[in-house]
């Protein structure tokens, strides 16, 4: 007889006060491993958070008989011991604490060695609250299995996007949950890590853990047994994996744009001429005994479009931090940006006003109360959030960019509550709002479905066609790189290969 872990019956789920799901029926039996698939905005992440009790449920009934039986058998004297202790959620973004037990980490902290000393190390973070019981997923086991052994003394704020994802998996597994919930687990992972994830998922399920993940319909891992298809916060089908057809997720992207409006917006602020955008000569970046970049030489001319590639931890983020003005070690190296030698009197803000930047790490640093319009306007001031009253003068310009990207309906919505695809387009608008001569797009399509990724590439190609903008594009997916990209730089262990 199948044991029921969680059962939603005629449930209503609210997200930030608004009803998302209503009349929802969904049951997870122990040993079933589910993939939640659907387009961006379909409600996958909301449902996942509801399963762990992080969303308000105001209607219907929720039961978890298996958990109730386990808790009764535990006969724990701890009154806080409940079913949430037996569930672990790994989400796309994670808020870390530092050694001072606060959460006042900031984006540039990862590149400032003195400031990052207050951040926990990987080893400290994994061992926090761990008592070492005789269970399958121990700290030593997850450290070795998720290739974290060489990172145990590294501050978590300095981890790459992919390394952070592996750390989140490890932290969840150390909990040895009955139910493991993974929100977009393949996001930010390089090709080798995505392949290894299939093997890891099989090990996790073999250890007795039931898994529910959100993923693309075209990237369902081998260990999954069942699929729930979501559309506009409704489950429209639930079926075994063998009966699932992926062709419904191969929709052709809409490829239209108001070219006249795009040309108008791109011409509002003519770009100055530069001989070179970036020149690096024998650049070396070290933290203690660890070499992150090893004698990197790179020149980028104005109007060139580059793809930057490499495995997780290869040094891509550090290289970009030197360009974006976030890394103080730039002053100890021979780096020319926009025809000026670093350290010759220019400020960080002089550099940032010439760059439009999109990165997955940016998401967690915006204030929770920021609207989409405020996030876009912050690009004018190069701040993560709007720390001044919104400007009426800027409003028309922002709304024109939102109109071009067809997201104007979200202008007053909270940035962190809109669909992932809308968030990415807001960050695109934020990067473009000041017509910078250099665009840096670091994994800009994370969270988008196939059609939305194709549309994003189409937009980038049109922007490149109708301007002389220089582009650096980072992606672990070759198919996500725009056609306008014609030059390639690959890093491996900090070296150009």
N, C-alpha and C positions, 0 to 999 in steps of 0.2 A: 504494500500500500504506500502511495506517495505521501511524503510528509510535507505539509504546507509551511513554508517559511513566512511569507507575507501574502495577505489577500486584501485587495481593495474592492469594495462592493458599492457601486453607485456613488463613488467618491467625488467631491468637489475640492479642487486644489486652487489656492490663491497664491499669487506671486506679487509682492509689493502692494497688497490690498486688492488687486484686480483678479477676477475669476479667470483662470486659464483652462483647466480641465473641469468638465462637469459630467456627471453620469458615468464616471470611469470605472471599468471593471478590469482587473488585472491580477493574476495569481502567479506566484513563483513557488515551485516545488523544489525541495532539496534535490540536488543532482541535475536540475535543469540549468543550462547556462544560456542567458538571453543576450541578444544584440538588439538595441533600440536604434532603429534607422529611420531616416526621413530627412527632408530638406532643412536647411538652417531656418530656425524659427518655428519648427514643428512641435517643440516642447520637450525634446528628448532630455535635456539637462534638468528641466524643471521636474519631470517625472522621476529622474534619478535622485534628485535632492529630496523629493517627497518620500521616497522609499526609505531614506535614512532619517526622516523626521525633521528636515530643514525647511519645509514649506508648510504653510498653514492649511489644514484640512478642516473644512467647515460643514461638510455634508457626507452622508453615507457612513459606512463602517470600515474600520481597519482592524484586521486581526493578524496575529502572528503566533499560532498555536505551538509550533516547534520551539520557538524562543521561550514561550511561557513554560513549556515542559522542562527545558534546560535550566531555566532560572529556578524553578521549584526544586530540581535535583541538586542545584548548587547549595541551596539553603544558606545563602550568604548573609552574614550579619550586617553587611554594608547596605543601608537603605537606598543608596544611589545606584546599586547594581540593577540594571534593567537591560532591555533588549538592545538598546543603542550600543552597549558595550560589545555586542557580538556582531556589529556591522561596521565596516570601514568604507569610507568614500575617498577616492582620489580624484580631485577636480583639476581643471586646466590651470587655474591660478591658485597660489598658496600664499598665505600671510605668515611670514616667519617672525619669530621674536629674537631679540639679541640677548646677550648675557645679562643685561640690565633688566630683562623681563619686560621690555616695552616693545612696541611694534613700529618705532619711528625710524625704520630703514628707508633709505631713499635711493633713487636709481643709480646715481654716480658713486654710491658708497662701495659698490663691488670693485671699483677701480682705484680706490684710495686706501692704500695699505694701512695707514694709521687709523682711519675711521672704521675699516672693516674688521679690525681686531676685536671689536665688541660683538661681532656676530658669532653665533655658535658654529662649531665645526661639524662636519658630516658625522663624525663619531659621537660627538656630544648629543646631537639631535636624535640619532637613532637609539642611543642608550637612555635617553630621558624617559623616566617612568618604567623602564624595563627591568624586571626582577629576575630574569633568566630561568623561567620554569622549563621543565622538560617537555617541550612542545616542538613541532616540526620546524617552523620558521623562526629560528633564533637569529640574534643580531649577527653572529659570525657567519651563519649560513646565507642570510640575505646580502650581507656585505660582499661575500665572494660571488654569489650567483648573479648579482646585478652589477658586477664590475665596479664596485665602489672601494675596493681595498686600497687603491692608490690615492683615494680622495679623502680618507678618514680624517686627516689633519687639515683639510682645506675648509675655509669659511664658506658656509652655504650661500652667502650673498655673491660669491665669486663663481658659482657654478654656471655652466652654460645652460641653455634652455633644455636640451636633451638630458644633461646630467641631473638637473633638478627633477625632471620627470622620473628618472630611475630612482632617485632618493625618495620621492613620494610613494612609489611602489613598495620600496623597502620598508618604509615607515608603516604602511598599511599592513604588510605581510607579518611584521613583527607582532602585530596585535593578534595574529592567528584568528581572524574573524570567521564566523559561519557564513556570512554573506559579504562579498567584496564587490563594491560598485566602482566602476572605472569610467570617468567622463572623458571621452576622446583620448584613449590611451596611446594612440599612435601619433598624436600631434607632437611635433618637435623632434621626432626620432629620425635618425639617419637610416639609410637602407639596411645596413647590417643590424641595427637595433630593432628595426621593424621585423626582420626575419627572426631574430632571436625571441621577440615577443611571442610569436606563435609557440615556440618551444616552452617558454616560461609559463604561458597560459595553460598548457597541458600539464605541467608540473603542479601548478596551483590547483587545478581541478582534481588531479590525482590525489592531492593531499586532503581532499574532502571539503574544500571551500567551493561554495556556489558563487558564480560570477554573473554580473549584469554589466554590460558595457554600452556606451553610445559610440557609434562609429558610422562611417560611410557605408552605404549599401554595397559598394564595390570593394570594401576592405574588411570583410568579416573574417576574423581569425578561425583557424581550424577547430579549436576547442569548443566553439559555440554549437549549441544543439537546437535553439529556437530563436525565432526572429519576430519582433513586434514592429510593424510599420506605422509610423505616426505622420499625421498631416493636420496642420492647424490645431494642435493640442487635442487631437483625437487619435485613438488607436484604431486604424482602419482594417488591420488584419493581424492575426497571431497564428503562427504556423511553424512546423518543424523546419530546420534549415534546409533539408533536402527538397522541400516544396517551394523554397523561396527563389524567385527569379530576379536577377539584377538588372534586367533590361529597362525596368521602369525608372532607373536612376541614371539613364543615359540621355536625358533630355538635352536637346540642342539649346545652347545659350542664346538669349536674345542679344543681337548685335546691332543696336541702334543708339545713336547719341546725337544731340543737338550740336552739330559741328560749328555753327555760327556762334552759339553761346560759348562753346569751348574756346574758340579763337578769341572772342572778346575778353574772356577771363584771363587767358594766357598773355594777352597783349597789354593788360592794365599796368604792368610794371616791367619794362624792357630789361633784359638781363645784360649786365656788363660783360665785356670780353676779357677772358683770361687765357694766358698762354698754356698753363696747366692747372687742373683742379687739384690733383694730388701728386706729390712726388715724395717717395720714401726711399732712403738709401741705407742699406744695412741696418734696418731697425731691429733692435733686440729689446724684448720686454721680459723681465724676471720678477718673480715674487719669492724672495728667499732663494732657495736652491732650485726652484722650479722655473724652467724657461718656457714661456708661453709663446713668444714669437722669436724666431731664430734667423737673423740676417735676412729680413724681408726687403726686397726691392720691388717697387711698384710705381708705375706712372700712369695717370689717368688724364687724358686730354679732354677739353671741353667738348660736349656733344657726344662723347663715347658712352656706350651702354654695356656694362659689365655684369656677368654673373659671378658671384663669389660662392664657392662650394668647399666642402670638407666635412669630415665626420664630426659627431658631437665632441666638443672639447678640442677641436683642431686649432682654435685660436681666432675664429671668425669674429666673434663678439668683441674680443680685445682689439683686433685690427680696426673694426668699425668705431670703437671708442676713441681711438687715436684721431680718426677723421672728424668725429662728431664733437670733439672738445671735452669729452668726459674723463679722459685718462691723463693724469698729471705727468706720467712718464714720457709723454710726447716731448716735453721740454728737454729731456736727456737724449733725444734722438734727432737725426737729420730728417725733418719732415717739413715740407712746403705745402701749404693749403691756400688755394686761390692766389697764387703767386707771392705769398708772404711766408717767410720762414717762421715756424713756431717759436715763440719766445722773443719775437722782435717788437713786442709792444701791443699786439692785438689781444683782446679779451676773449673769454669763452663765448660771450654773447655776440661778438663780432663774427665769430665762426658760425654759431648756430643760426643766425639770421639768414645765412646763405644756404642752409640745408633744410630739407623737408625729410622727416624721419618717421618710419613706421616699424614697430618692433613688438613681438608678443609680450615682452617684459613690461611694456608701457602700461598695459591694462590695469595692473594691480596698484599702480601709483596715482591714479586719478582719484580725487576726493569722491566719496560715495554719492554725494548729492549733486554731482555735475550733470547738467543736461547735455544732450547731444550738441546743441548750439554752442554751449559754453566750452565743451571739449574742442570743437573746431576753432573757436575764437582764441583759445589758448595758444594755438599755433602761431598767431601773430606776435605773441610775446615770448614764445619759446619756453613756456612754463607747463608743468604737468598739473593742469587745473587753472581756473580763472580766479586770480586773487585780486580782482578789482571789479567794479560794477560793469556789467556788459555794456558795450558801446553801441549807441544807436547808429553811429556812423558805419560801424562794421556789419551791422545786422543785414543790410541789403546784400552786401557782398557774400556773406555766409549763406544766406538763403538762395542766392544764385548758384553757388557751388552745390548746395543740397538739391536744388532743382535739377541741375545737370546730372547728378548721380541718382536722382529719383528717390531721395530719402527726406524730402522737405517735410513730410507728414510726421517725422520723428523729432522735429527740432526742439520741442519742449519736453520730450520724454527723457527719463533718466538714462544716461549712457549705459549703465551696468544692467539695465533691465530690458534693453532692446535685443533683437536677434544678433547672433554673432556676425552675420554678413553685414548688417547695418553698422555694427561697431567698426568693422574693417573699412567700410566706405566713409565713415566719419573720420577715421584716422587718415585715410587718403585725402579727404578734404582738408584736414588739419595740416597735412604736409604740403598741400598745394596752395593754401590760402595766400601765401606771401610771394608766390611765383619764384621759388628759390632756384639758383643755377644747378644745385645738386639734390637729387632724390636718393635716399637710402631706404630700400624696402627689405626688411629682414623678416622672412616667412610671413608675408602680408596676407596670404590666403588661408591661414589657419582658421578652422571653424566654418569654412564655406563648403557647400556641396559642389558637385562637378560642374553644374551649369553656372553657378555663381563664380567659380574659379575661372571659367572660360570668359565670362563677362569682364572680370577684373583684368585679365590679360588684355582683352580687347580695349579697355579704357586706357591702360598703360601705353599700349601701342599707339593709340590715337594722340595721346599727350606727347609722346616722343615724335610723332610725325609732324605735329603742328607747333613744335618748339625746339629750341636748341638745348634742352635740359640734359644734364649728365645723369646717368642712372647706375646705381649699384644694387643688384637684385640677389637676394639670398633665398635659396629653397633647396630642400632635400628631395623635391620631386622635379625631375627633369621636365615633365609635361607642364609644369606650372610656369616655366620661364617664358617670358614674352618673346615674340618673334623679332622684336626690335633689338634684342640683346645679340651682340656680335662678337664680344670679347669675353674671355673666361680666365679666372684666377682660382686655382685650387690649392688649399692648405692641407698639410698632413703633419700632425704633431708640431705645429708652429712653423713649418717650412713650406716654401712655395714649391710645389711639385709639377 
